[in-house]
């Protein structure tokens, strides 16, 4: 017998595609259930929340419209057939979600400098981390950040290479 999310609970399919700022932790719980049936699904919380009006400013423009446009223009087709952001770098933030600290794993050439910028949902820089070529893994305490969804930008020599979401519980 084939199970679908709709037969499991019709609300799960609605909640899992909603803005986490609107529906809170129920969104992540619904996504966990849904991912057991569809593990390749990908969510763009910034677009979901922008469409819900959460991140729009007084003129109706989304605070992350420029970033969303850049992300959408940077997609390529991967070998799985799923759209992913192209990455010429070895870069990983983990664990995600987290609550006390993050580990940043990266590889840089000797002539490169990098930084990681973490923003709140209003676009305010909360953390700026300088990354040096001689390190491969950096542990950063983030216990001072409030629970929520943050976005990050990874730059090498002031050129943006990666963007993503970081969830603080």
Secondary structure, DSSP 8 states (H G I E B T S, - for coil): ----HHHH-HHHHHHTTS-HHHHTHHHHHHHHHHHHH-TT----HHHHHHHTTSSB-TTS-BTTHHHHHHHHHTEEE-TTS-EEE--SS-EEEESSSBSSEEEEEE---TT--EEEEEE-TTS-EEEEEEE-TT-SEEEEE-TTS-SEEEEEEEEETTEEEEEEEEEE-
